[in-house]
Amino acid sequence: MTARAASAERRPSEPDDWPIPATRAAYAAFLEIPTRWMDNDVYGHVNNVTYYAYFDTVVNEHLVRAGGLDVDRSPAIGVVVETACRFHKALAFPDVLDAGMRVVALGRSSVRYEIALFRQGDDDAAASGRFVHVWVDRETRRPVPVPPSIRSALEPLLR
């Protein structure tokens, strides 16, 4: 198959690197997240925007706990420049989730995470996605190297 034919078969909105792995074994770190009553929408399942909040929670919890990020005072902060999510099956309150995270690219100033949300007890993800941080100076918002403590916390998650 030619590159042109392969390109024509892919949906226009589908990046080259989809699908992101959707099984537990692909992820290096997990965070338990209980769904909340308010996470459900009028259709009786977790609203799509809430999945991004779960992604943000698992990444930032790791950066604070393992990397020592002080969200109020650290001179460098991670700014989200890209997110994506693929939905595989519905979640709803009162599900408890295991948010799995791995790092697939750790550059000079950027980090690309892959995340999957699993209903507790399931090996197949309900959703999978990506999340990209660029580290910037808190004041100038200019890119800076990933801080050493953050890099040390992320390197074990590289897959």
Buried (B, 14 or more C-beta within 10 A) or exposed (E): EEEEEEEEEEEEEEEEEBEBBBBBEBBBBBBEBEBEEEBBEEEEBBBEEBBBEBBBBBBBBBBBEBBBBEEEEBEBBBEEEEBBBBBBEEBBBEBBBBBBBBBBEBEEBBBBBBBBBBBEEBEEBBBBBBBBBBBBEEEEEEBBEBBEBBBEBBEEBEE
